[in-house]
Amino acid sequence: MIIDLDAHQGNGHEMDFAHDGRVYILDMYNTEIYPQDYEARRYIHQRVELLSGVSTKEYLERLDKELEVAQNAFEPELILYNAGTDILNGDPLG
């Protein structure tokens, strides 16, 4: 399982694992900014689409809910956390 939490949708792993049923991707991202890669987006199993300006409280509540959904949908042997720093308060793109 890949859990991708940053402002931008994807990092290429969607296409890398597009046809690999052993990999489940949860991606939480801002839909208003690039790359808006609609082809790669098709291979994200669990898209958590946010808008600019979401509060920390709302973000964490949504994350908790979505992690529970992922836990019920997939039983991973390994979890990779792809942590971006562009979701920090004050980042003009996040």
FENRAKA-V399295 format. One record per backbone hydrogen bond with DSSP energy under -1.0 kcal/mol. NH is the residue of the N-H (numbers start at 1). CO is the residue of the C=O. Records with the same first field share a line. If there is no record, write none. Layout:
NH=CO ; CO
//
This chain:
2=24
3=80
4=26
5=82
6=28
16=12
17=13
20=17
23=20
26=2
27=46
28=4
29=48
30=7
31=50
38=36
41=37
43=40
44=41
46=25
48=27
50=29
54=51
59=55
60=56
61=57
62=58
63=59
64=60
65=61
66=62
67=63
68=64
69=65
70=66
71=67
72=68
73=69
74=70
80=1
82=3
84=5
88=85
91=88
//
